[in-house]
């Protein structure tokens, strides 16, 4: 399983002022069809109705609850690349068109693209030489299989615990290397601990038209449960 080579996100405020004396009512309110009492001070009931006519004073009748529970605030997704930022403030910007500022950012964005299903970004950041390296075919011939591999890696695989372990410069400013590790398992078996494997990979990127593209790789996979069985207790004590 390769992450980079795909091998298999007008109401107004109520005003509570003094009660309105009858002689102080505006003309628009005095046209109310209600007949005020003879006393110089409006009755409590009439005062409330007049104030309501102005848009304040009486609470609106309470409506029955619809039964829908109030929704909790939606927490922003952390970025899959483990940068500590939210996805929208990290790799999503690159997926939406911003250029990765360096080779490490390009690698992080590719990993996040697999998690988030950003297949177009994965294809756009794959160098043409990758097809000869991985499929041993020209890009035109390998494209259908590559598309199927990308779709499978995005839709059927669960990823976790991504970590960049080393970044190295290349022979010039247009080349760079990134080593990293991550865990992965088939989505239908992700609940089983023994289904998870760890991949350590070192990738080479080339910068083409101001975009870092994945070219080739060296990789090593191992199964976590099998690794634990192979390690003897006396080795852990050393």
C-alpha positions as CSV (number, residue, x, y, z in Angstrom):
1,X,0.0,0.0,0.0
2,X,1.5,3.3,-1.1
3,X,0.1,6.6,-0.2
4,X,1.9,8.5,-2.9
5,X,1.8,5.9,-5.6
6,X,-1.7,4.6,-4.7
7,X,-0.8,1.0,-4.9
8,X,-3.2,-1.3,-3.2
9,X,-13.1,17.4,3.8
10,X,-36.2,43.6,11.7
11,X,-36.7,42.4,15.0
12,X,-35.9,45.1,17.4
13,X,-34.7,44.7,20.9
14,X,-37.7,45.1,23.3
15,X,-37.8,48.5,25.0
16,X,-39.0,48.4,28.6
17,X,-39.9,52.1,29.3
18,X,-42.6,53.6,31.4
19,X,-46.2,52.9,30.6
20,X,-47.6,55.2,27.9
21,X,-50.0,57.9,29.2
22,X,-53.0,58.3,26.9
23,X,-52.3,61.9,26.0
24,X,-48.8,61.1,24.9
25,X,-49.7,58.4,22.4
26,X,-48.6,59.1,18.8
27,X,-51.3,59.5,16.2
28,X,-50.5,56.1,14.6
29,X,-51.1,54.4,17.9
30,X,-54.2,56.5,18.8
31,X,-56.0,55.1,15.8
32,X,-56.2,51.8,17.6
33,X,-59.8,50.5,17.6
34,X,-59.6,49.7,21.3
35,X,-61.6,52.2,23.5
36,X,-59.5,53.4,26.4
37,X,-61.1,53.7,29.8
38,X,-62.1,57.1,31.1
39,X,-59.3,57.3,33.7
40,X,-56.3,59.4,32.8
41,X,-54.0,56.4,33.1
42,X,-54.5,53.5,30.7
43,X,-55.5,50.3,32.2
44,X,-52.7,47.7,32.5
45,X,-54.3,45.6,29.7
46,X,-54.7,48.5,27.3
47,X,-51.2,49.7,28.0
48,X,-49.7,46.4,27.1
49,X,-51.7,46.2,23.9
50,X,-50.6,49.7,22.9
51,X,-47.0,48.9,23.6
52,X,-47.4,45.8,21.6
53,X,-48.7,47.8,18.7
54,X,-45.4,49.7,18.7
55,X,-43.4,46.5,18.5
56,X,-42.5,46.0,22.2
57,X,-43.8,45.4,25.6
58,X,-45.6,42.0,25.4
59,X,-43.8,38.7,25.0
60,X,-44.7,36.7,22.0
61,X,-46.7,33.6,22.7
62,X,-44.5,30.6,23.2
63,X,-44.6,28.1,20.3
64,X,-44.5,24.4,20.8
65,X,-41.2,22.7,20.4
66,X,-40.9,20.9,17.1
67,X,-39.1,18.0,18.7
68,X,-35.8,18.7,16.9
69,X,-32.9,18.7,19.3
70,X,-30.7,21.8,19.3
71,X,-27.6,21.1,17.2
72,X,-24.3,21.3,18.9
73,X,-21.7,23.6,17.3
74,X,-19.9,21.9,14.5
75,X,-16.2,21.5,15.3
76,X,-13.8,22.1,12.4
77,X,-12.0,19.0,11.1
78,X,-8.3,18.7,12.1
79,X,-6.1,18.4,9.0
80,X,-5.2,14.8,8.2
81,X,-1.5,15.8,7.8
82,X,-1.2,16.2,11.6
83,X,0.0,19.9,11.3
84,X,-2.2,20.9,14.3
85,X,-4.3,23.2,12.1
86,X,-7.8,22.7,10.8
87,X,-8.2,21.2,7.4
88,X,-9.6,24.5,5.9
89,X,-6.7,26.4,7.2
90,X,-4.1,23.9,6.0
91,X,-4.2,21.4,3.1
92,X,-7.6,22.5,1.9
93,X,-6.1,25.7,0.7
94,X,-3.7,23.8,-1.5
95,X,-6.4,21.5,-2.7
96,X,-8.4,24.5,-3.8
97,X,-5.6,26.0,-5.9
98,X,-2.9,27.5,-3.7
99,X,0.6,26.2,-4.4
100,X,2.4,24.1,-1.9
101,X,5.2,26.4,-0.6
102,X,7.8,23.5,-0.3
103,X,8.2,19.8,-0.8
104,X,7.0,18.9,2.7
105,X,3.8,20.9,2.2
106,X,3.3,19.1,-1.1
107,X,3.6,15.7,0.6
108,X,1.3,16.7,3.4
109,X,-1.3,17.9,0.9
110,X,-1.1,14.6,-1.1
111,X,-1.6,12.6,2.0
112,X,-4.6,14.7,3.0
113,X,-6.0,14.4,-0.5
114,X,-6.2,10.6,-0.1
115,X,-8.0,11.0,3.2
116,X,-10.4,13.6,1.8
117,X,-10.9,12.0,-1.5
118,X,-9.4,14.8,-3.6
119,X,-8.6,12.6,-6.6
120,X,-8.1,15.5,-9.0
121,X,-5.4,17.0,-6.9
122,X,-3.6,13.6,-6.6
123,X,-3.6,13.2,-10.4
124,X,-2.5,16.8,-11.0
125,X,0.5,16.4,-8.7
126,X,1.7,13.1,-10.2
127,X,4.7,13.5,-12.5
128,X,4.6,11.9,-15.9
129,X,7.8,9.9,-15.1
130,X,5.9,8.1,-12.3
131,X,4.0,6.0,-14.8
132,X,7.1,4.6,-16.3
133,X,8.5,4.0,-12.8
134,X,5.5,2.3,-11.3
135,X,3.5,0.8,-14.2
136,X,6.4,0.5,-16.6
137,X,4.1,2.0,-19.2
138,X,3.8,5.4,-20.8
139,X,1.3,7.8,-19.1
140,X,-1.3,7.4,-21.8
141,X,-1.4,3.6,-21.5
142,X,-1.2,3.5,-17.7
143,X,-3.8,6.3,-17.1
144,X,-6.9,4.0,-16.8
145,X,-5.2,1.8,-14.2
146,X,-3.8,4.8,-12.4
147,X,-7.3,6.4,-12.2
148,X,-8.7,3.1,-10.8
149,X,-5.9,2.9,-8.2
150,X,-6.5,6.5,-7.1
151,X,-10.2,5.9,-6.7
152,X,-9.6,2.7,-4.7
153,X,-7.1,4.3,-2.4
154,X,-9.4,7.2,-1.7
155,X,-12.6,5.2,-1.2
156,X,-11.6,1.9,0.3
157,X,-8.7,2.7,2.6
158,X,-8.6,4.2,6.1
159,X,-5.5,6.2,7.0
160,X,-4.0,7.3,10.4
161,X,-1.0,8.5,12.3
162,X,0.7,10.4,9.5
163,X,4.2,11.7,10.4
164,X,7.0,13.3,8.4
165,X,10.3,11.9,9.5
166,X,12.8,13.6,7.3
167,X,13.1,16.3,4.6
168,X,16.1,16.4,2.3
169,X,17.1,18.8,-0.5
170,X,17.7,17.4,-4.0
171,X,20.5,18.1,-6.5
172,X,18.9,21.5,-7.2
173,X,16.1,23.8,-6.2
174,X,13.7,21.8,-8.3
175,X,14.1,18.5,-6.5
176,X,13.3,17.4,-3.0
177,X,12.9,14.3,-0.9
178,X,10.5,13.6,2.0
179,X,10.4,10.5,4.3
180,X,7.3,9.8,6.2
181,X,5.2,7.0,7.9
182,X,1.5,6.3,8.3
183,X,-0.9,3.5,9.2
184,X,-3.5,2.2,6.9
185,X,-6.2,-0.5,6.7
186,X,-9.1,-1.5,4.5
187,X,-12.2,0.5,5.6
188,X,-14.3,-2.7,6.0
189,X,-11.7,-4.1,8.4
190,X,-10.6,-0.9,10.2
191,X,-12.2,-2.0,13.5
192,X,-9.8,-4.9,13.6
193,X,-6.4,-4.0,15.1
194,X,-4.6,-6.8,13.2
195,X,-5.8,-5.3,9.9
196,X,-3.6,-2.2,10.3
197,X,-0.2,-2.0,8.6
198,X,2.5,0.7,8.8
199,X,4.2,2.1,5.7
200,X,7.5,3.9,5.8
201,X,8.2,5.7,2.5
202,X,10.7,8.1,1.0
203,X,9.4,10.1,-2.0
204,X,11.1,12.2,-4.6
205,X,9.4,15.3,-5.9
206,X,10.2,17.6,-8.9
207,X,9.0,21.1,-9.3
208,X,7.2,21.6,-12.6
209,X,5.6,25.0,-13.5
210,X,5.8,26.1,-9.9
211,X,4.0,22.9,-8.7
212,X,5.7,20.1,-6.7
213,X,4.9,16.7,-8.4
214,X,5.5,13.2,-7.0
215,X,7.9,11.2,-9.2
216,X,9.1,8.0,-7.5
217,X,9.6,6.4,-4.1
218,X,11.2,3.8,-1.8
219,X,8.9,2.0,0.6
220,X,8.7,-0.6,3.3
221,X,5.4,-2.1,4.7
222,X,5.0,-4.2,7.8
223,X,2.0,-5.5,9.7
224,X,1.7,-4.2,13.3
225,X,0.4,-7.4,14.9
226,X,3.0,-9.6,13.0
227,X,5.8,-7.2,14.1
228,X,4.7,-7.6,17.7
229,X,4.8,-11.4,17.4
230,X,8.3,-11.3,15.8
231,X,9.8,-9.3,18.7
232,X,11.0,-11.5,21.5
233,X,10.5,-10.4,25.1
234,X,14.3,-10.4,25.8
235,X,14.7,-8.0,22.9
236,X,12.5,-5.5,24.6
237,X,14.6,-5.6,27.8
238,X,17.8,-4.5,26.0
